[in-house]
Amino acid sequence: MKIHNIFKRDKTSYKNHYGHVLVVAGSYNMPGAGILCANSAICSGAGLVTFAFPKSAYNAVVRNIKPEIMLLPLDDNNGKISIKAKKSILNFIEDIRVNSVVIGCGVGQNNSIKNIIKNIIKKYEIPVIIDADGLNVFKGQQKNGVIKEFKNAKAKIIVTPHPKEFERISGIKYIQSFPLRKKNAKLFAKNNATICVLKGHKTIVSDGNRVYVNKTGNPGMATAGSGDVLSGIISAFVCNKNDDLMLKVATAVYIHGLAGDIAAKKKTQVSLIASDIIDNISSAVRRIK
């Protein structure tokens, strides 16, 4: 598959052809993570995006979410998504026929999220991007490098850890050495039947067989929310009907870095913030096309 096919649009197509992303994210204290994720998904080509979040964050969400995005307020417990929200989320995935799910951005660490993730990845054969606290809840769960819920999942799992998160879910001490980073990302992906996006300088993407090394991006992107934007871009790209999931994830990583590079030229690396990356996704796509 050529990268250009990810962006191809038929003249007779309509929004459902480009997928429906469900973003399960945010909390009362961290509503911005989910907002950035959902906003980046709709700006990256998804036909539809629904943002599911704890209802206590409603006022912050409606002030900052793009108007094209649909909202699914959820039952919450002390500002975080409650276990009572599980039924609403699972019913939505089934009834709407969601094409990809992002879960974890800004949700905080709690057993409810862990339970919800386990149910989603066990039941649905769709791409599921697990990020941030969605990964942290699996800390210490690996045995011999394997998280059994990932290994046995029906979903096509994409994990997007930064170095510390990678240590927590893999049990492997993160070492800056580039050859070791490649080796460890590939090993984790292979052991757990996932695609691993190990973020950092020259982000590494591996499905356990192939390895892509990203060369876009800059230090200005080391800022709050940058990873949430990446998860949103990935979620939109994997909704595309073409088959090569690995290439779509790697392309999303490339576009994320390129949008950050374009933004840094306008704003400088020092002043770059995550929403600037979203604002330049279209410019990055234009360069690819």
C-alpha atoms as one frame of an Amber mdcrd trajectory, in Angstrom:
protein
   0.000   0.000   0.000   1.253   3.467  -0.875   1.032   6.248   1.687  -0.994
   8.340  -0.760  -3.855   5.808  -0.605  -4.478   6.763   3.009  -5.539  10.215
   1.824  -7.422   9.129  -1.297 -11.057  10.259  -1.469 -13.654   9.062  -3.954
 -15.944  11.665  -5.511 -19.054   9.738  -4.483 -17.974   9.028  -0.900 -19.662
  10.278   2.264 -18.654  10.618   5.906 -19.241   6.980   6.870 -16.625   5.915
   4.326 -13.951   7.559   6.488 -14.781   5.935   9.765 -16.192   6.754  13.175
 -13.699   7.328  15.987 -14.707   6.990  19.635 -12.436   8.860  22.042 -12.856
   7.721  25.663 -10.803  10.220  27.605 -10.549  13.091  30.028 -11.457  13.775
  33.627 -12.633  16.751  35.648  -9.021  17.793  36.356  -7.667  16.920  32.897
 -10.379  17.570  30.302  -7.877  18.985  27.817  -6.230  15.657  27.014  -9.411
  14.204  25.547 -10.322  17.469  23.857  -6.959  17.591  22.068  -7.277  13.946
  21.055 -10.792  14.330  19.649  -9.980  17.605  17.903  -6.938  16.085  16.214
  -8.958  13.061  15.071 -11.548  15.179  13.269  -8.762  17.256  11.673  -6.992
  14.105  10.450  -9.709  12.790   8.169 -12.099  10.797  10.360 -15.631  10.991
   8.991 -17.151  11.176  12.462 -15.763  11.562  15.976 -17.560  11.035  19.269
 -15.953  12.164  22.514 -16.944  10.158  25.611 -15.965  11.871  28.864 -17.066
  12.167  32.508 -20.115  14.400  32.662 -18.598  16.567  35.403 -16.205  17.931
  32.752 -19.064  18.979  30.459 -18.629  22.753  30.786 -14.911  22.612  29.975
 -15.552  20.291  27.040 -18.260  22.315  25.317 -16.155  25.467  25.517 -13.172
  23.895  23.769 -14.306  21.004  21.576 -14.714  21.513  17.843 -18.397  21.792
  16.915 -18.172  18.913  14.438 -17.563  16.443  17.274 -20.415  14.550  18.948
 -20.509  14.212  22.727 -21.201  11.233  24.966 -21.205  12.357  28.620 -20.587
   9.436  30.958 -21.323   8.535  34.573 -18.401   9.608  36.698 -16.944   8.980
  40.101 -15.108  11.912  41.713 -14.446  13.481  38.315 -13.254  10.278  36.614
 -15.056   7.838  34.336 -17.060   5.418  36.479 -17.435   1.674  36.040 -21.137
   2.466  35.537 -20.142   4.018  32.194 -18.988   0.667  30.804 -22.399  -0.334
  29.480 -22.879   3.016  27.728 -19.472   2.730  26.040 -19.913  -0.886  24.911
 -23.446  -0.242  23.650 -22.223   2.766  21.700 -19.451   0.773  20.014 -21.951
  -1.906  18.968 -24.878   0.299  17.985 -22.893   2.894  16.053 -20.393   0.411
  14.589 -17.385   2.403  15.681 -14.275   1.880  13.509 -11.578   2.765  16.047
 -11.305   3.629  19.730  -8.821   5.770  21.642  -8.820   5.300  25.394  -6.697
   6.615  28.235  -5.808  10.243  27.561  -6.225  12.187  30.805  -8.512   9.624
  32.474  -6.451   9.194  35.633  -5.493   5.802  36.992  -8.421   3.766  38.250
  -9.759   0.236  38.065 -12.810   1.369  36.106 -10.695   2.268  33.081  -8.800
  -1.008  33.313 -12.063  -2.945  33.344 -13.471  -0.974  30.417 -10.315  -1.479
  28.337 -10.315  -5.223  29.006 -13.903  -5.474  27.804 -13.330  -3.432  24.652
 -10.225  -5.300  23.505 -11.795  -8.675  24.297 -15.053  -8.075  22.410 -14.342
  -5.974  19.308 -12.164  -6.640  16.290 -11.265  -2.996  15.666  -8.137  -0.896
  16.183  -7.892   0.302  19.793  -5.282   2.924  20.669  -4.297   2.757  24.337
  -2.439   5.785  25.659  -1.351   7.489  28.881  -3.290   6.292  31.943  -4.869
   3.598  29.813  -1.376   2.088  29.749  -0.449   2.940  33.324  -3.255   0.780
  34.716  -1.403  -2.256  33.310   1.750  -1.483  35.285   3.289  -4.667  36.643
   0.797  -6.883  34.792   3.355  -8.392  32.418   4.748 -11.875  32.973   7.793
 -12.799  30.925   7.169  -9.699  28.836   3.534 -10.572  28.115   0.343  -8.803
  29.178  -2.180 -11.591  28.695  -5.086  -9.212  27.985  -3.113  -7.736  25.078
  -1.826 -11.043  23.782  -5.284 -12.645  23.734  -7.217  -9.610  22.542  -9.651
  -9.624  19.657  -8.888  -5.960  18.995  -5.941  -4.698  17.013  -4.122  -2.953
  19.839  -1.857   0.058  19.297   0.074   1.230  22.359   1.689   4.674  22.444
   3.984   4.821  25.496   6.548   7.452  26.339   9.726   6.038  27.982   8.388
   5.812  31.553   5.107   4.295  30.414   7.058   1.758  28.384   8.986   0.734
  31.499   5.737   0.279  33.420   4.007  -1.957  30.880   7.024  -3.902  29.622
   9.117  -4.324  32.766  12.117  -3.401  30.615  14.370  -0.628  31.917  14.292
   2.164  29.352  17.753   2.878  27.936  18.410   5.791  25.614  20.598   3.666
  23.317  18.851   3.742  19.947  19.589   0.098  18.957  18.207  -1.082  22.296
  15.106   1.076  21.964  14.391  -0.496  18.574  15.001  -3.975  19.904  12.795
  -3.492  22.958   9.904  -1.903  21.046   9.974  -4.741  18.523  10.137  -7.352
  21.295   7.198  -5.878  23.191   5.109  -5.665  20.021   5.892  -9.266  19.101
   5.289 -10.688  22.586   1.960  -8.895  22.943   0.629  -8.992  19.359   0.395
  -5.198  19.296   1.754  -2.275  17.353   4.089  -0.376  19.662   4.705   3.341
  19.140   7.634   4.096  21.445   7.650   7.884  21.586  10.727  10.075  21.806
  13.502  11.394  19.591  13.120   9.291  16.436   9.895   7.615  17.541   9.926
   3.882  16.828   6.943   2.014  15.394   6.938  -1.788  15.316   4.455  -4.613
  14.868   6.972  -7.197  16.049   8.227  -7.854  12.519   8.752  -4.526  10.785
  10.288  -1.462  12.375   9.808   2.125  11.224  11.950   4.960  12.606  10.387
   8.414  12.378  12.577  11.362  11.428  10.116  14.230  11.747   9.486  16.200
  14.929  11.475  18.512  17.172  12.134  19.224  20.885   9.371  21.845  20.945
   6.894  18.966  20.823   7.975  17.893  24.307   4.960  19.688  25.719   1.706
  18.788  27.459  -0.863  17.282  25.103   1.440  16.428  22.219   0.925  12.701
  22.770  -2.852  13.160  22.953  -2.746  14.799  19.529  -0.752  11.851  18.169
  -3.336   9.363  19.454  -6.076  11.320  17.719  -4.215  11.330  14.398  -3.585
   7.585  14.630  -7.257   6.909  15.402  -8.350   8.720  12.246  -5.774   7.077
   9.997  -6.596   3.533  11.123 -10.268   4.112  10.256  -9.161   4.071   6.621
 -10.299   0.896   4.872  -6.880  -0.013   3.450  -5.313  -3.054   5.061  -1.767
  -2.156   6.133  -2.361  -1.058   9.728   1.341  -0.763  10.465   1.911   1.666
   7.615  -1.077   3.768   8.623   0.237   4.082  12.193   3.741   4.948  10.959
   2.298   7.556   8.594   0.310   9.113  11.444   3.509   9.391  13.484   5.246
  11.030  10.515   2.396  13.515   9.988   2.365  14.369  13.707   6.078  15.190
  13.642   5.816  17.098  10.375   2.912  19.202  11.691   5.067  19.947  14.737
   7.968  20.983  12.523   5.750  23.333  10.534   4.310  24.771  13.754   7.788
  25.296  15.232   8.823  27.387  12.234   5.850  29.644  12.846   5.846  29.739
  16.651   9.430  28.681  17.597  10.142  25.482  19.533   9.968  27.365  22.836
   6.422  28.660  22.277   5.013  25.576  20.551   1.952  24.029  22.226  -0.052
  20.929  21.355  -2.952  22.777  19.734  -0.445  24.329  17.296   0.251  20.797
  16.045  -3.456  20.301  15.330  -3.588  23.607  13.482  -0.848  22.390  11.118
  -2.044  18.849  10.374  -3.596  20.072   7.131  -0.289  21.628   6.022   1.532
  18.373   6.765  -1.005  16.340   4.773  -0.724  18.771   1.878   3.031  18.214
   1.734   2.556  14.434   1.611  -0.080  14.634  -1.121
